[in-house]
């Protein structure tokens, strides 16, 4: 009569594990470890990178001089100087706030602005510091050349994600996705300019400052659409190197 170990059964009080049981367990362990390692590699490769968004102290305590625009959000229009093309720079503040209160009295005026940039790809926002980092420029308004008028790029239907320009630019990583929804809504509600991150470029850009159809701030109804894939329709205009997406309706036909 065969002993239990010889029949392929494992019994705890026998010291020897049957060969076929041992082979099965070794195979399972190897398969499990290999499978978990492969899954880890696959998930790491398929996970979207937070990107190279970062802070950039380009000004080193100095100031940019330009004209202040406040619609749809505070924008500094910096004239070109031959070597550098004209720029339209979104402005944000410290914490989860914009600079609307400080910018509105300076609308249309020549101003000096200092602070730290956040940058990701073609997205850039200047985070304005306190005190003298936003003030009337010492140069005369007439010294600055006139800003170029907006350029109409037509009507578009785009798929992407609504984010706040500060965190998406690199203040947080990741600065997008569902995990960032509450933070994005707080920033946008506090006056931080919102941006639309498109899955397809328009004129070489995938980041757009969001605005209402009339050129005012982003419609409040879009706060429910942040941090998730969404399809928006509207017109796009160019101001220097900044594209502004004026949203008219959601993909389901509801007007913004």
Phi and psi in degrees as a GROMACS rama.xvg file:
@    title "Ramachandran Plot"
@    xaxis  label "Phi"
@    yaxis  label "Psi"
@TYPE xy
-73.5353  141.017  UNK-2
-72.323  157.807  UNK-3
-54.1133  -40.2511  UNK-4
-64.1044  -31.1133  UNK-5
-77.9622  -22.905  UNK-6
-87.0271  2.41703  UNK-7
90.2255  11.1852  UNK-8
-100.769  141.506  UNK-9
-98.5789  124.977  UNK-10
-121.366  130.576  UNK-11
-57.8469  -32.6149  UNK-12
-86.9526  -0.747144  UNK-13
-88.6109  136.89  UNK-14
-75.1916  -25.1389  UNK-15
-98.6467  130.336  UNK-16
-89.503  130.721  UNK-17
-54.5811  144.516  UNK-18
-60.0057  -41.8205  UNK-19
-69.3869  -33.4005  UNK-20
-68.2368  -41.8008  UNK-21
-62.1648  -43.8159  UNK-22
-63.3315  -39.6949  UNK-23
-63.5198  -44.8594  UNK-24
-66.5456  -40.573  UNK-25
-63.7464  -42.1867  UNK-26
-62.3787  -41.6133  UNK-27
-65.1619  -43.4765  UNK-28
-62.7588  -44.753  UNK-29
-63.0493  -43.2331  UNK-30
-63.3683  -42.0053  UNK-31
-65.5085  -46.2883  UNK-32
-65.2606  -43.173  UNK-33
-63.5599  -42.5002  UNK-34
-63.0527  -43.5904  UNK-35
-66.5138  -39.8554  UNK-36
-64.4801  -41.8346  UNK-37
-65.2361  -41.5926  UNK-38
-63.3467  -39.7225  UNK-39
-63.3016  -43.3037  UNK-40
-64.7265  -44.1641  UNK-41
-62.5972  -44.9186  UNK-42
-65.5559  -37.9127  UNK-43
-67.1892  -34.598  UNK-44
-76.1212  -31.5686  UNK-45
-87.3273  -13.2426  UNK-46
-74.4672  132.975  UNK-47
-68.089  130.761  UNK-48
-70.0859  142.047  UNK-49
-65.9893  -9.92455  UNK-50
84.7138  -175.198  UNK-51
-98.1157  21.5642  UNK-52
-57.9077  136.699  UNK-53
-161.368  167.777  UNK-54
-80.8119  146.183  UNK-55
-141.486  113.789  UNK-56
-88.164  71.1737  UNK-57
-72.2761  -29.743  UNK-58
-85.9946  -23.1424  UNK-59
51.5402  46.1751  UNK-60
85.8865  -7.3814  UNK-61
-85.0756  -176.816  UNK-62
-128.101  149.169  UNK-63
-91.5947  144.172  UNK-64
-115.071  129.356  UNK-65
-167.815  -168.924  UNK-66
-100.939  142.274  UNK-67
-91.4754  127.362  UNK-68
-117.535  146.547  UNK-69
-120.667  2.56056  UNK-70
-120.83  133.047  UNK-71
-76.6636  -18.8574  UNK-72
-141.988  165.226  UNK-73
-56.844  125.912  UNK-74
-133.365  133.406  UNK-75
-98.0038  118.826  UNK-76
-94.7501  104.992  UNK-77
-97.576  120.087  UNK-78
-68.4389  153.711  UNK-79
-72.9174  159.99  UNK-80
-129.795  25.6463  UNK-81
96.6223  -63.043  UNK-82
-78.6847  -32.0024  UNK-83
-113.454  131.474  UNK-84
-72.2494  164.965  UNK-85
-63.0986  148.187  UNK-86
-129.075  148.047  UNK-87
-121.854  111.456  UNK-88
-112.334  123.631  UNK-89
-67.2878  143.654  UNK-90
-116.363  133.372  UNK-91
-128.025  173.467  UNK-92
-116.132  -165.444  UNK-93
-81.7614  157.729  UNK-94
60.363  -142.37  UNK-95
-104.7  47.454  UNK-96
-134.401  154.863  UNK-97
-92.7862  -163.933  UNK-98
-123.998  27.6018  UNK-99
-55.5356  -47.4805  UNK-100
-61.4406  -34.8451  UNK-101
-82.645  -28.7025  UNK-102
-83.852  -35.0387  UNK-103
-55.4467  -43.898  UNK-104
-66.2291  -15.4659  UNK-105
-102.96  8.93311  UNK-106
-56.3955  128.444  UNK-107
80.5244  -2.54154  UNK-108
-98.1133  161.444  UNK-109
-77.6328  128.621  UNK-110
-132.779  160.456  UNK-111
-113.22  129.23  UNK-112
-130.329  132.602  UNK-113
-126.733  168.226  UNK-114
148.998  -158.255  UNK-115
-120.661  138.986  UNK-116
-87.0137  148.493  UNK-117
-113.672  137.217  UNK-118
-138.729  138.54  UNK-119
-149.793  108.491  UNK-120
61.4383  -128.757  UNK-121
-88.8849  7.81887  UNK-122
-93.1456  129.539  UNK-123
-144.312  142.25  UNK-124
-139.306  135.865  UNK-125
-95.6762  116.624  UNK-126
-86.9921  108.167  UNK-127
-76.0447  133.166  UNK-128
-79.5918  -174.89  UNK-129
-88.6518  -176.874  UNK-130
60.9141  -120.523  UNK-131
-85.6226  10.9327  UNK-132
-78.5876  -1.93799  UNK-133
-147.418  106.321  UNK-134
-154.928  165.814  UNK-135
-63.4656  135.454  UNK-136
-70.5544  149.995  UNK-137
-76.5711  -20.1688  UNK-138
-76.6299  156.122  UNK-139
-74.0599  146.042  UNK-140
-58.0482  -35.6993  UNK-141
-68.333  -17.9334  UNK-142
-70.6568  -34.2323  UNK-143
-75.1343  135.39  UNK-144
-66.5404  155.651  UNK-145
-64.5182  143.443  UNK-146
-76.1965  150.654  UNK-147
-73.311  145.101  UNK-148
-69.1782  156.982  UNK-149
-60.7769  146.489  UNK-150
-108.865  124.217  UNK-151
-78.8538  121.948  UNK-152
-102.72  9.49192  UNK-153
92.0116  -173.855  UNK-154
-96.2586  139.792  UNK-155
-139.16  152.229  UNK-156
-121.668  112.6  UNK-157
-124.03  146.206  UNK-158
-105.781  136.185  UNK-159
176.706  -150.465  UNK-160
-138.32  138.629  UNK-161
-89.5875  125.029  UNK-162
-132.285  169.322  UNK-163
-88.7904  141.844  UNK-164
-67.814  -22.3792  UNK-165
-75.9251  -55.71  UNK-166
-68.1798  -39.5401  UNK-167
-65.1188  -29.2517  UNK-168
-73.7981  -13.8729  UNK-169
135.02  -2.15495  UNK-170
-66.6195  -25.9766  UNK-171
-137.191  152.432  UNK-172
-134.43  118.31  UNK-173
-78.5467  149.41  UNK-174
-102.474  24.4761  UNK-175
-152.415  175.135  UNK-176
91.9934  166.459  UNK-177
-58.9439  -34.1033  UNK-178
-64.2129  -17.6804  UNK-179
-102.321  5.5486  UNK-180
-58.859  -49.8193  UNK-181
-62.172  -41.7695  UNK-182
-64.9065  -43.048  UNK-183
-61.0381  -43.3168  UNK-184
-65.0334  -38.3035  UNK-185
-63.8443  -44.2784  UNK-186
-63.4695  -48.2058  UNK-187
-64.4162  -42.5402  UNK-188
-63.8104  -28.7909  UNK-189
-82.8888  -1.7066  UNK-190
106.368  1.09261  UNK-191
-69.51  129.109  UNK-192
-57.1772  129.35  UNK-193
-83.5871  150.124  UNK-194
-127.931  154.666  UNK-195
-108.894  123.425  UNK-196
-100.062  107.138  UNK-197
-87.419  150.697  UNK-198
-81.06  -13.4054  UNK-199
-134.837  140.875  UNK-200
-76.8208  153.756  UNK-201
-124.334  118.573  UNK-202
53.6199  36.1653  UNK-203
84.0136  2.61179  UNK-204
-113.738  143.502  UNK-205
-117.365  -6.97454  UNK-206
-108.961  132.71  UNK-207
-134.31  136.087  UNK-208
-71.5074  130.556  UNK-209
-89.5368  141.546  UNK-210
-146.038  167.02  UNK-211
-80.1996  171.128  UNK-212
-57.3407  -36.6202  UNK-213
-85.5541  5.29007  UNK-214
90.5526  2.5013  UNK-215
-84.8942  -170.247  UNK-216
-60.2659  160.259  UNK-217
-53.3514  135.567  UNK-218
-56.4666  136.879  UNK-219
-61.8654  -26.736  UNK-220
-61.6637  -21.5684  UNK-221
-76.0991  -11.0099  UNK-222
-61.8019  -29.2324  UNK-223
-73.5725  -11.9338  UNK-224
-105.278  3.69562  UNK-225
-70.2581  151.272  UNK-226
66.1241  13.5462  UNK-227
-133.674  155.347  UNK-228
-59.6268  134.492  UNK-229
-148.608  151.409  UNK-230
-112.816  124.828  UNK-231
-122.854  150.52  UNK-232
-123.208  143.714  UNK-233
169.739  -167.394  UNK-234
-107.753  155.061  UNK-235
-121.981  133.588  UNK-236
-123.405  152.245  UNK-237
-107.741  131.107  UNK-238
-120.651  106.238  UNK-239
53.967  -116.153  UNK-240
-100.012  11.822  UNK-241
-110.341  131.306  UNK-242
-102.833  135.591  UNK-243
-118.106  123.814  UNK-244
-99.2197  109.603  UNK-245
-92.1116  103.336  UNK-246
-80.1651  133.338  UNK-247
-110.882  -32.4561  UNK-248
-159.601  159.112  UNK-249
-83.5554  172.558  UNK-250
-65.0354  -26.5434  UNK-251
-81.0914  5.92256  UNK-252
91.8693  -5.96664  UNK-253
-72.9382  130.369  UNK-254
-73.8629  141.886  UNK-255
